[in-house]
């Protein structure tokens, strides 16, 4: 397995475990939030999916986007399944883009996000994308614990 395949495997495994958690959230808990300033469970899922698309576009741009028109903007929040279905073509395009890179690109291509405080290699950025999703999946597990809802076992 080469480094590009490992990056894709990591992203795939993170998403598989996220979907396990997301799909376990009862529909009456999708609008729950721990406080007024927090995202709801469904908003957090949307945030993860939309952020991945933004990051994909930023990677293709080799830096932050000055004008990002999100395809998610005019789509109402509905259900976990509908969110996943809507995001699927964007996910496939993201993974396809990763497949076009060579191992040396992971170190040589720089992604300039100095507007938010960093310039990182492509490899670092791809790992950050998976980490971002992982963090939010952990937050959702905490939401479920706080709400008294059983949590999916993601440690298979």
Secondary structure, DSSP 8 states (H G I E B T S, - for coil): --HHHHHHHHHHHHHHHHHHHHHHS-GGGTT--SSTTS--HHHHHHHHHHHHHHHHHHHHHTB--SS---TTTTS----HHHHHHHHHHHHHHHHHHHHT--TTHHHH-EEEEGGGTEEEEHHHHHHHHHHHHHHHHHHHHHHHHHHT--------
